Amino acid sequence: MRTTRWMDGSKIVLVAALAMAGCSEDDAGPAGNDTAGSTGSDASGSTGDQAATDGEDGSGSSGEVVPEDAPTWHADIAPLVSERCSGCHVDGGIAPYPFVDYESTAPLAQALAAAVESGSMPPWGAAVTEECSPPHGFKDDISLSADEVALFRAWSDAGAPEGDPAFAAELPPPPDTQLDPVDTVLQMDGAVTIDGTTDSFLCFSLDPGVDEDRYFNGMQIVPGNDKVVHHVLVYLDEDGETADAAGPDGSFPCSGGAISGTLLGAWAPGTVPMRTPEDVGMRVNAGSRIVLNVHYHPTGLGPEVDDSTRIELDWMDEQPTWRGEMTLVGNSNDPDVLLPNPGDRSDTPEFLIPAGAQGHLEEMVFEIPDDLPQLRVWSVGSHMHYVGTSMQIRFQGQGYDDCMLETPHYSFEWQRLYNFDAALDEMPLAIGGDRIYLRCEYDNSMNNPYVVEALQDQGLDAPVDVVLGEETLDEMCLGVFGIAVPSVL
């Protein structure tokens, strides 16, 4: 399997799938022609009449005979692509391949099937597994069901038939990414040029003009250049110290991880605006600044300019009952927190991912302080770097051991937060004396394409031991939690 200089998760997955299918990204033709006999009929939502009208003899658009019960583009695949993929796979978007119609999608049918079967696409990391069934579903879930995944495979195996437009299913709209209403818009002050093949992380310090504490319950990032803005972390600089950090273009370099400040949220292409639960607001204190930590991903096709990435806010009219906060738990070398694992070099647990290790686990258990008030957890996320492949987060206490989140196909390229779809008083409680369990899995071998990319960027050709830290070849194991606390505290 060949690798690629692109670090975008979708590019790696699709190119790898094409290579395994015997195609190249440049000459991919009609998909699945050599496996048209495999129908996957139990997954098809099409009718025999629909398939038969694809050609006078029941053939697909390229002349192959299509099984009567095969799914087609117009009846089965286009609605899924419109709803789950069009947030990124559009002309001029961050994704390398636009899926705007049958002609642009059918040549990649094999790669699409492989990507959705692997769980890498759509980029929705949260999953229900044998070990993890979260207490509630998540809002704005773009993941595919098993039957929907099977449709992509059956469509590919049947030769990616187009079907008859007369039987086309209604196309659901893509997720609504517009924040409404918008009270404040804060935009980057200068322009940056993104070029070459290496990802960049730049920060922009923006003045919200707040002279007294205010609360917002809605936030959205609007990228200034969809081709290169890959994801954004939003921080609150409570002391306003970043005001003097910006250079002539309004930016200053920062890592892809946390900066000094309070995390307010995260954004990735196609995500809907962040909305806190009812009567929960995120506080922006007087004199603070908002920092956008922007991950830029070059196209590899020449320079691209971003001069207008912005954040939009919807302020609350009064102080809410609950204050929303983002809190991070993890990243500990404390032997009282780390659990032992076979990679430890002594009897004392240590966070160390040996060079070449695959399926390596680091586990941590944190006790919630007894003096902490009972908190409601309304959002959860996982954070690792390029070596990380899977993460699980559990709450454990007297008589319960509940899984909050599992991201079995974790990708640093597609970080996001997952908001529970429930009323606040039904969301998980964090109770003093209970525990938070984190399990992070890593692949520090050349079988991990992200490791290969990170090593190449450092001029290395073989894995090295990995420890906790902020650098490219360091790692993390962090749980991210959106919590609600009484606003009077």
N, C-alpha and C positions, 0 to 999 in steps of 0.2 A: 504494500500500500504506500503510495507516494504521499509526501507531505506538501505543504504549501506555505508560502511566506505570510499569507493572511492569518491574522489571529482571531478574526471573527468566527464565533462558534458555528454559525450557519455555513460559512465557507468551508471550514474544515470538515464538517459532517457531510456536506453535499459532494465535495470533491472526493473525499474518501469513498463515499458510496458509489460514485461514478467509476472510480478505479476498480473497486471490487466487482462492479457489474461489467467490467470490460470496456468501459467507455472513457473518453477523456472529456474534460470540461469544454473543450473547443469543438469536438465533433460529435457530441451526443445527438443521436438520431431518435426516431420513434422508439419509445421504451417498450421493453417486454416482448419483443417480437419472437424471441426464441422460446418463450414460455407461455404462449397464448393458450395452451391447453389447460393451464392451471387457472381456475376461475375464481376461487374464493367465493363461491356462490352464496354461502351462508351469511356473508357480510353485505351482500348487494342489496341496495334499496331500489334498484331499477326494475322495470317490467320488461317482459319479452318484447312487447311492442316498441318500447323505447329503443332497445338495443337493435332491433331489426331495422328500424328506420335509419340507422347510421349509414347504411348502404343498401342498394337494391337487393343484394344477395346476403344481407346481414353482416357485411364486412365493416371494419373500422375505417378511419379516414385514410389509412395507408394501404388499404386493400386486403388486410388479413381478415379471416373469418372470425367474428366476435361471438362468443357464447351468448345465448339468449338472455341469461340472467346476469351478464357482466354489468358492473356499474359504468356509467358514462360521465363525461365531463359536465354536461349541461344538467343532468338529473341529480348527480350525487357529489361530485368533487368540487365544482365551482362554489356551491354554498359554503363548504368547509373552508376553502381557500379564502373566500371573501371575509368570513367571520374571524378566522383564526390566524391568517397569514398576511392580510393586506396592510396591517399596521406597519410592517417593515418591508415586505417584498413588493415594492412599488417603484415606478420609474423615479430615479433620483433619490431613493431611500438608502438607508445604511446597509440593507441586505444586498449581496452581490448579484442575485438573480430576481428580476421582477416577475411576478406571477399575475399578470394583468388580464390574460385571456388564454384560450386554449392553445394558441400557437406558441406562446411563451412558456407554457407550463408542461405540455405533453412531452417534449424532449427530455425533461428531467423527472419523469414519472418514477423511474427506478430509484433515483436518488431520494426523491420525496418519500417513497415507501420505506426505504432504509432509515431515513432520518426520523420519521415518526415512530417506527418500530423500536429504534434505539432509545426513544424518549428524549432525544436532544432537541427536537423541534415538535411543536412550537416551544419557544423558550420560556416554559413555565415549569419551574423546578419542583414545586410541591407535588407530592404523590401519596396516594393511599397504598400501603404495602402490607405484607403479612405482619410486619412488626409495628406498623404505625397507621392508626386511623384517628386523625385529629377530632377533637370534640365537636367541631363545626366545619362546614365547608368554607371556602374562601371566596370573597367577592371578586368579580371580574375574571373568573377562571377561564383561561383559553386552552386548557389541556384537552386532549382528545380521549374519548372513551375507547375501550377495546374494539367495539364494533366499528367505530370511525377509523381507527388505525387499520383494521382489516379491509375497509373500503379502499384505502390507498393502495394496499398490496394487491387486492383483486383487480383494481383498475390497471395497475402496472402490468400484472401478469396477463391481462387480456389484451395488451397492446395499446393501452391508453386510448380507448375509443372516445370519439367526440360526442356521439349521440345526436339527436335531432333537436335543434333549438326550439321547435314547437312544443317539446315536452320539458323545456327548461324549468327547473325549480326556481322559486323566488329567491333572490340573493339577499341574505341578511346584511345589514350595514356593518362595517367594521366598528370596533369599539369607539365610542365618542371620546375624543381626547381634548375637547374644549372645556375649559373651566368657565362656569357661569353661575353667579356673576363674578366679575373681576374688579376688585377695588384698587389694586396697586400693581404696577408693572415695573420691575427692576431689570435693566438691560446692561450687558457688558459695555464698558466705556470705549474700548478700542477695537482693533481687528487683529486676528492671529492667522497666520498661514500655516497650514498643515500639509506636509509633503514627506516623501521618502517612504520607508517601509516600517518604521518603528513607531509604536503607539506613544502618545504624549499625554501627560496629566498636568493640566493647568488650572489654577484657581483664580477666581474673580471675586473681589471684595466689593459688595454693593451696600449702599446706605439706604435703609428702609425709611429714614426720616422719622423715627419714632422717638418722641420726647417724653413719653410716658408708657408704661407697660401696656402692650396690646396683645390680643389673641386672634389667631386665624384658624379657620376650620376647613379651608380649601387651598390647595397649592398645585400648581402645574409648571413644568419646565417646557418651554417652546424652543427647540433647537434653531440656531441661526443658519446651520447648513446640515441638512439631513444626511448628507453623504458621509460626514466625518464625525458627527457628535454621537458617540456610542452609548455612554451612560453618564449620569450626573449624580453626585452625592451633594446634599445640601446641609450646611452647618450654620450654627449660630455662634458668631464671635461675640460673646457677651461683653467683652471689654473694649471692642472696637480696635484691637491692636493691629489687625490686618490692613487698616487703612493706608499705612505707609509702606506696605510690602509690594504693591503693584509697580510694574515697570511702565515704560512708555506706551505699551499696547494695552495697559489695564490689567495685565495678568502677572502671576508669579508662579514658578514651578512648585508642584506639590506631588506627593506620592499618590498612588491609587488607593491607599488605605485611609485611615482616619487622620485628620489634622487636629490641631488644638482647638477644641470647640465642642459644642453640643450638636449631635446629629438631629436634623429635623426630618429627613426623608431621603428617598432615593428614586431615581427615574431611569427608565430604559425606553427605547423606541417602541411606540405602540401602546404604552401604558396610559390608563385613564388618569384623571386628576386624583390626587390624594384627598380623601375626605375623612375627617375624624368622625367617630360616633357622635350621636346627638348629644349636645350640651358638653362636648369635650373640645377644648381649644389648645393650640400650641402657643406658648407664650414667647413674645419677642420683647425683651426688656429695653428700657430706655437707654439710648446711647450705644446699642449693639449694632453689629453689621451682619449681613447675610453673605455667606461664602458659597459660591458654586464651584465644586471640585469636578471639573469636566474631563472625562476620558475621551480623547480624540483618537480615532482609528483612520489612518491614511488610506486612500483608495489604491495607492500604488500606480496610479495613472497620471500623476502630475499634481501640482499644488492646488489646494482648495482653501478658500478664505471663509472664516467665520467672523462676522462683525455684529451679530444681533441675537445671540443666545440670551434668553431672558427667563425670569421667574415671575409667575403671576400669583397673586394672593387674594383671598377672599377673607376680609376681616370680620370678626364678630362685633356686634354693636355694644356688648357689655361683657363683663367678666363671667365666664361660664362656671357651672358647678364643679366641673372636673377639668384639671389641667392635664393635657397630653404631653408625654415625654417619650423620647427614644433612649433606651438604656442598653448598654453593651455588657454582656457577661461572657467571660472566657479568657483566652490568652494567658494562661497561668503556668509558671514553672514550679509553683509551690508543691512540694511532695505530699502535702496534706490534701491537695485538690486533685492532682494527677493520679490516675490509676496506673498500676504497673502494666508493662507490656513486654513482649519478647525482645524488643529492640533496645531495652535499657541496658546500659553497660555496667550497671552495678545494682545493688539491692534498692537503691533510691530511684524512684521514678523520675524520668526526665523527658522533656519534649525534644525528641530527636527522630528525624525521618532519614534512615540510612540511604546512601546512594544506591540506586537500583531497586529499592524496596517497592513491592506492589502489594496492595491490600493492607497497607500499614495503618493501624488504628492508634489514635490518641483519644483518651477518655478523661473527662473532668467532671467532678461533682461539687457544686457550690451550694452551701446552705444559706437560705434566706434569713437575714438577721431577725431576731425576735422582736426588736423594737420598730420594725418596718410596719406601717399600717397595711391593712389588706388592700391590695391593688387589683384592678381589673386589667387583663392583658388583651388588647384588641388587635395587635399586629405582631407578626413574628417573621424573622428572616435568618438566613445563615450566611456566614462570611468566612471565606478562606481565600487563598491566592491560587496560583497556577497549578500547584501540585495536588490540591484538593479535588476529590472526585465524588464524595458523598458525605452527608451530614445528617444527624438525627438529634432532636431536642426533646427532652421529656421533663415533666414535672412529677416529682415523687414525694409522697408524704404518708401519713398514717392511713393505711388501707387503700391507697391508690398509687398507680404508676401510669400516668397518661402521656401519650405521645402528642406533642404540640405540632411538630413539623418534621418531615423527612424529605430531603432533596437528594434522591439517589443518583441523579445525573448532574451534580453541581457543576456550574461553569462560572468562573470569574467574569467572563464576558457578558453574562446575562444575570446580574444581580438585581433583585427586587424584594420588596416587602410583601407579605401576604396578610391581608386583613380578614379577620373572621367575619363571616356573614351571620351576625346575630345581634340582638339587642345587648347593650352594655351590661345589664344585670344578669345576662346569661353567659357572658364570656368568662374564660378561665380566671380563677383567683390565684394570686401569689400570696401565700400565707407564711408569716414568720415561723421558722423552724423546719419548713419543708425544703426540698432540694431541687436544684436544676441540674439535670444530667445532659452533658454534651458528648457526642461521639462523632469524631471526624475521621474520615478515611482518605488515604493519600496513595498516589501512584507516582513514585519518584524514579521512573524508568523511562527509557527511550520509546516505550510503547504509548506514552502519554504525549500527544502532539503539542500540548501547551508547555510541557517541560522542554521539548525539543526547541520550541520557539524561544522560550526564556533563556535557554543555554546559548542559542545562536546569538541572541542580543548581547550576551556577556562575553562572546568570543570563545565559548567552551563547546566541547564535543562529547562530553560524558557527564552523567549526573554527579552531583556533590551532596554531601550530607546537608540536611536542611534543618534549621532551628527556628524558633519564634523570632519575628522581627518585621520591619517595615520594608526591607529591600526586595528587589524582584525575586531573588531566589530564597527569600525567607518565607515563612508560612504563618498562618493564623488559624485559630479555632474559636470563632465568636458566634454567640447567639445574639440576635438583635431583637429587641422587644419594644413594641409600642404599648405604653402603660397609661392608665388613667388614675390620677391621685386627686384628692380633694383640693380645689384651687386655693383654699385658704392656707394650705401648708407651705 
